[in-house]
Each structure stands twice: as structure tokens, then as C-alpha cells.
Amino acid sequence: MMLRVQEILTQKGKSRYWLFQQLNMSYQSFRRMLDNETKSISKENIEVLCLILSCTPNDLFSIGEDAEAKR
């Protein structure tokens, strides 16, 4: 499973920096999340991302060969 935040940001014409300013987390945690280097994401962070990006949890995640290759 992969987080698609960067793809959604690109579609909306927003930057990583813009999103970082919206979130209340350390830059290291933020970078790991966006670079799919984290093992888990809290439901609170999923909810906040959905609200900020005007999307659903289904929009945030993709399951496919790329995600399986990272396992």
C-alpha cells in the first residue's frame, strides 16, 4: 500500500511545503510519510490529510505492484 499524497498535491497545484505548513508534525515525520518510508499512519493524520486535501481515504492510498515491491 502506498500513500499518494504527492500525486494529489501535484493534481491540486500545491507544494509539499504548503502541506507541511498545514500539518502539525515534525519535518522528519512529514518527509517519511510523503516518501512512503513509514510503516503506519495514525487515523488522525489520515483524517487531517483528507480534510486539507479535500479527498477520501480511498484517494490517499493505492494498492498495486509498486506497493508490493516495497514489502
N, C-alpha and C positions, 0 to 999 in steps of 0.2 A: 504494500500500500504506500502510495506516495502523496505528499501534500502538494497541491497545485497552486499555492499562493502566488508564486512568481508569475505564473501564466495568467492568473486572474488580474494581478496588478498591471501586467502588460496590456491586457484587453481593456482595462479601465483607464489607461494612460497615467497611472500612478507609479511612484517610485518606492523602492524599499525604504528609503529614508522617511518618506511620507508615512508609511505604515508604522515604522519604528516609533515615530512621534506620537502615533495614536495609541500605542500599546504601553502598558506599564510592566516592562520586563527588562532585564539586563540585555545589553547588546549581544553578549555571547550566547545567551539562550535564544534570542531572536534569530541570530545568524544560523545557529544549529537547526532551528525549526525550519527556516526557509530553505536551507540547503539539504533538508531531509537527513540530518545526522542525529536525530533524536529517536529514542525508542518509543516514547509516549508523549501525548499531548493532553493536557487536562481538559475536561469538558468545559470548564470556564473559558479557557483560551479558544476553544473551538467556537463557543458561543460569541465571544467578543470579535473574533475574526469574521464570523458570519454577519454580525451587525455592522461592522466597519466596512466590509466589502460588499454588503447587500447581496449575500448569496446564502445557499443552504449547505449543510454539512456534506451532502452528496456532491456539490460543486467543488468542495475543498479537497476531496480525495479521489485518487484514481487507483484502480487495481489492474495490473497488467504485467506483461513480460518484464518491463523495466523494474517494477517493484519487486518482482520475484528474483531478479538477478542480484538485487542488493541484499537478499537474505543470506 
